[in-house]
Amino acid sequence: MHDCQKCKCALTLDELELSVHLGVTAKERAKKQRVLITARISFSKPPLACKTGKISDTICYDTLTQEIKNFCHTKKFTLVEFLGMQLFGLIKQSIFKGCKLYLQVAKQYPLPELAQSVFEISD
């Protein structure tokens, strides 16, 4: 087995689909809207799970996905930027120290002529 301590590794949650209360006005927030969340977690070194095959030695994407869904379930957000910053903080608390995070929040069809509005944040 190759020992790859200098390899670049990342875990990506690609287009997690959520329905959230999102919008500037109360009327807009009253109806849940579809957003797509993409999170790329770059490891500072390969997680131990690369050697052990154990879920406990990495970031469990199922657990992280459930945390994101639970966080968004009852909350209301005025802007895609506000939602993005809140999710960024949540995910940073849930990942290994030293990992870098890229997060993208895409609001689907915010206007009839616009397929999506996207907010991106990273460290």
N, C-alpha and C positions, 0 to 999 in steps of 0.2 A: 504494500500500500504506500502511495506517495505521501510524504510528509510535506505539507504545503503551508507553512506558517506565513509565507509572503504572498500567498494567493489573495486576490480580492474576492470577497464573498458578499452577497446581498440576498435578502429575502424580500420579495415584492408581493404585496396584496394588490392585485390588478383589477381595477374597476369593481370594487365592492359596491353593490347597488343598495341604496337606502332610500326610504321615504321619510322626509323630515319636514317639520313645520319651519318653513323658511320664507322670508319676505319682509319687505320694508313696512308694509301696512299690516294691521291686524287682520284685515280681510284676506290678504295674500297668505299670511301665516296660518289662517284657519284651515286651509286645505293642504295636506302633506304634498310635498313636491319631491320629485326624483332627483337624487344626486348620485354621482359616481365618485368613490374614494379610491385613490391609488396611493399606496404608501410603499416606499422603498427604504428598507433598513440596511445600511451598509455596515458590516462588521469590521472592527479594527483588526481582527484576526479571525480565521475560520472558527466557528463555534465548535465546542468539544463534540457536539453531536456528529460532526463529520467523521470522527474516529469511533465514537461509541455506538452510534445509531439509536441513542436514547432521546426521546422527546424532552426529557427533563434537562438536557444539555443544550437546548436551543430555545428560540422564541416560538411558541406554539401559535401558528397563524389562526387556528380555530379559537383559542382563548382570546387572542387579540381582536379578532373579528367580533366575538360576542361582547367584549368590553366596549367596542365602538358602537355596536348596535344598541346596547343597553344605555349608553351615555346619551345617544340621540333620541331614544324612544319617546320620552316625555318632555324634552326641552323644546324651546322655541328660539329660533335664531333670526335676526333681522337681515344679516348680510352673509354672503358666501365667505367673505373675509373673516368675519367673526366666527363662523362655524369652523373654518380652517384653522384659525389660531387656537380655538378650544380643543380641537382634535389633535393638533400638534402637541400641545401640553399633555394631553391624556396619553398619547402614544409614547412620548419621551419618558414618562414615568414608568411605562411598562416594558421598556427594552433595556438591554444591557448597557451599563455605563461604557462610554467610549464609542458607542454606535452612532452613526450619523443618520439623519432622517430627512427624506424628501417626501413631501406630501402634496397631493393634488386633489382639490375638491372641484368637481364639475357639476354645475347646476344645469339640468337638461331643459332645453327649450324655454329660457327665461323670457324670450320674446318670440312671437310667431316666425320671424325671419332669421332668428339666431339659434343654431343647433345647441350651443352650450356656452356658458360663461364659466371660466376656469380661474381659480385662485391657486397659486403655488407658493410653497414656503419650504425652506430647507436650512440645515445648519452645516 
